[in-house]
Amino acid sequence: MSTTKYKHKEGRGSLFKNNYKEKDTQPDLKGTMTDLEGNEFELSAWEGTTQAGDFKLSIQVSKPYQKNESTDDSSQKDDDIPF
């Protein structure tokens, strides 16, 4: 299994069924895209219908999630200890 993350060509993206959806507020589809400048984004989409009853997708684009690694209090330096 490769640990390399796939990067779309510029101006392309993919959406996949969200198998982890537990609430209506969570997206039906999730994926990624690369804009025309090479920046990567996350995609989320919700299936719905218009007032006329036609199928629609509502889409949200966001910056990729980055885990905050500075939340661990055990990384405190010895210089910070007051005694």
Backbone as CSV, one residue per row, in Angstrom:
resi,resn,N_x,N_y,N_z,CA_x,CA_y,CA_z,C_x,C_y,C_z
1,MET,0.835,-1.176,0.000,0.000,0.000,0.000,0.881,1.240,0.000
2,SER,0.613,2.142,-0.900,1.419,3.343,-1.046,0.969,4.421,-0.072
3,THR,1.920,5.160,0.491,1.589,6.265,1.380,1.569,7.584,0.626
4,THR,1.851,7.562,-0.676,1.848,8.760,-1.489,0.415,9.191,-1.770
5,LYS,0.127,10.463,-1.526,-1.209,10.999,-1.757,-1.338,11.376,-3.226
6,TYR,-2.451,10.981,-3.846,-2.700,11.300,-5.240,-3.001,12.787,-5.388
7,LYS,-2.414,13.424,-6.396,-2.689,14.826,-6.682,-3.289,14.912,-8.085
8,HIS,-4.454,15.525,-8.183,-5.127,15.693,-9.468,-4.346,16.640,-10.365
9,LYS,-4.551,16.497,-11.665,-4.034,17.474,-12.610,-4.743,18.795,-12.353
10,GLU,-4.124,19.900,-12.760,-4.710,21.223,-12.528,-6.093,21.319,-13.163
11,GLY,-7.039,21.854,-12.405,-8.400,22.027,-12.875,-9.257,20.780,-12.779
12,ARG,-8.767,19.755,-12.068,-9.492,18.486,-11.958,-9.726,18.130,-10.498
13,GLY,-10.701,17.232,-10.275,-10.998,16.751,-8.937,-11.875,15.525,-8.995
14,SER,-12.134,14.917,-7.845,-12.983,13.726,-7.744,-13.809,13.799,-6.470
15,LEU,-15.030,13.257,-6.548,-15.899,13.118,-5.392,-16.264,11.652,-5.231
16,PHE,-16.336,11.184,-3.982,-16.669,9.801,-3.676,-17.737,9.766,-2.594
17,LYS,-18.516,8.701,-2.559,-19.540,8.530,-1.534,-18.892,8.578,-0.151
18,ASN,-19.513,9.312,0.762,-19.033,9.414,2.141,-19.589,8.235,2.935
19,ASN,-18.789,7.197,3.100,-19.212,5.995,3.822,-19.281,6.201,5.334
20,TYR,-18.831,7.355,5.824,-18.817,7.630,7.260,-19.937,8.584,7.673
21,LYS,-20.861,8.884,6.771,-21.950,9.816,7.069,-22.859,9.222,8.141
22,GLU,-23.077,9.983,9.223,-23.944,9.551,10.316,-25.108,10.512,10.537
23,LYS,-24.973,11.776,10.084,-26.015,12.798,10.268,-26.305,13.474,8.933
24,ASP,-27.502,14.045,8.804,-27.879,14.743,7.574,-26.992,15.950,7.280
25,THR,-26.385,16.513,8.311,-25.538,17.687,8.116,-24.180,17.335,7.519
26,GLN,-23.800,16.061,7.571,-22.533,15.628,6.991,-22.698,15.430,5.484
27,PRO,-21.630,15.664,4.705,-21.752,15.577,3.253,-22.035,14.162,2.751
28,ASP,-22.768,14.086,1.630,-23.031,12.814,0.971,-21.808,12.351,0.177
29,LEU,-21.029,13.316,-0.318,-19.851,13.036,-1.128,-18.670,13.836,-0.600
30,LYS,-17.470,13.268,-0.681,-16.241,13.965,-0.271,-15.159,13.676,-1.296
31,GLY,-14.206,14.588,-1.415,-13.117,14.370,-2.346,-12.119,15.506,-2.313
32,THR,-11.290,15.565,-3.353,-10.264,16.592,-3.451,-10.220,17.133,-4.874
33,MET,-9.566,18.286,-5.015,-9.374,18.897,-6.326,-8.101,19.720,-6.316
34,THR,-7.621,20.048,-7.502,-6.489,20.944,-7.678,-6.953,22.092,-8.559
35,ASP,-6.746,23.342,-8.108,-7.190,24.477,-8.915,-6.213,24.732,-10.063
36,LEU,-6.483,25.751,-10.862,-5.672,26.032,-12.046,-4.269,26.526,-11.711
37,GLU,-4.042,26.885,-10.446,-2.720,27.330,-10.009,-1.954,26.229,-9.279
38,GLY,-2.528,25.024,-9.193,-1.860,23.896,-8.560,-2.132,23.736,-7.076
39,ASN,-3.009,24.560,-6.500,-3.345,24.464,-5.079,-4.367,23.360,-4.856
40,GLU,-4.175,22.569,-3.798,-5.091,21.474,-3.492,-6.177,21.933,-2.523
41,PHE,-7.398,21.409,-2.719,-8.543,21.728,-1.877,-9.343,20.468,-1.599
42,GLU,-10.106,20.498,-0.499,-11.040,19.418,-0.181,-12.415,19.818,-0.693
43,LEU,-13.169,18.835,-1.174,-14.521,19.058,-1.664,-15.511,18.299,-0.794
44,SER,-16.666,18.899,-0.569,-17.786,18.240,0.103,-19.031,18.572,-0.701
45,ALA,-19.949,17.611,-0.807,-21.172,17.851,-1.566,-22.359,17.185,-0.889
46,TRP,-23.507,17.858,-0.962,-24.752,17.358,-0.408,-25.758,17.216,-1.546
47,GLU,-26.426,16.065,-1.627,-27.457,15.852,-2.627,-28.762,16.472,-2.142
48,GLY,-29.537,17.023,-3.068,-30.810,17.624,-2.711,-31.664,17.838,-3.940
49,THR,-32.748,18.569,-3.740,-33.634,18.899,-4.854,-33.949,20.387,-4.824
50,THR,-34.199,20.943,-6.004,-34.592,22.343,-6.111,-36.071,22.465,-5.745
51,GLN,-36.570,23.687,-5.656,-37.983,23.898,-5.369,-38.861,23.297,-6.465
52,ALA,-38.314,23.200,-7.690,-39.057,22.615,-8.804,-38.979,21.084,-8.797
53,GLY,-38.199,20.520,-7.874,-38.084,19.070,-7.765,-36.944,18.465,-8.560
54,ASP,-36.088,19.302,-9.145,-34.942,18.812,-9.914,-33.779,18.474,-8.987
55,PHE,-32.966,17.491,-9.376,-31.791,17.083,-8.610,-30.757,18.210,-8.600
56,LYS,-30.077,18.389,-7.439,-28.987,19.361,-7.350,-27.913,18.848,-6.401
57,LEU,-26.705,19.362,-6.567,-25.606,19.142,-5.636,-25.196,20.497,-5.068
58,SER,-25.122,20.599,-3.757,-24.578,21.781,-3.095,-23.140,21.450,-2.749
59,ILE,-22.207,22.309,-3.141,-20.777,22.001,-3.023,-20.086,23.012,-2.115
60,GLN,-19.151,22.498,-1.320,-18.311,23.341,-0.468,-16.854,23.019,-0.785
61,VAL,-16.035,24.067,-0.929,-14.600,23.920,-1.163,-13.892,24.467,0.069
62,SER,-12.897,23.738,0.590,-12.157,24.209,1.766,-10.687,23.830,1.640
63,LYS,-9.866,24.527,2.409,-8.439,24.202,2.438,-8.270,22.832,3.086
64,PRO,-7.236,22.080,2.701,-7.024,20.750,3.281,-6.849,20.804,4.798
65,TYR,-7.404,19.812,5.481,-7.284,19.704,6.935,-5.839,19.419,7.299
66,GLN,-5.324,20.147,8.270,-3.976,19.895,8.776,-4.068,19.687,10.272
67,LYS,-3.616,18.527,10.723,-3.659,18.196,12.137,-2.721,19.119,12.902
68,ASN,-3.217,19.685,14.004,-2.419,20.556,14.846,-1.624,19.692,15.806
69,GLU,-0.318,19.639,15.621,0.530,18.774,16.442,1.024,19.460,17.710
70,SER,0.710,20.724,17.905,1.205,21.449,19.089,0.230,21.374,20.255
71,THR,-0.735,20.451,20.240,-1.697,20.354,21.333,-1.198,19.480,22.479
72,ASP,-0.065,18.833,22.335,0.476,17.946,23.354,1.234,18.764,24.396
73,ASP,0.746,18.781,25.662,1.384,19.555,26.729,2.711,18.957,27.185
74,SER,2.999,17.714,26.853,4.234,17.075,27.293,5.446,17.577,26.521
75,SER,5.235,18.417,25.498,6.349,18.926,24.705,6.944,20.192,25.317
76,GLN,6.576,20.510,26.545,7.061,21.701,27.223,8.563,21.583,27.470
77,LYS,9.302,22.649,27.169,10.751,22.652,27.354,11.092,22.813,28.833
78,ASP,12.280,22.349,29.222,12.731,22.467,30.605,12.830,23.932,31.033
79,ASP,13.122,24.838,30.081,13.244,26.251,30.409,11.910,26.848,30.858
80,ASP,10.793,26.222,30.498,9.481,26.728,30.846,9.029,26.311,32.248
81,ILE,9.743,25.379,32.872,9.363,24.887,34.188,9.831,25.896,35.232
82,PRO,8.910,26.362,36.109,9.234,27.464,37.032,10.091,27.090,38.230
83,PHE,10.659,25.909,38.331,11.490,25.590,39.499,12.826,25.064,39.101
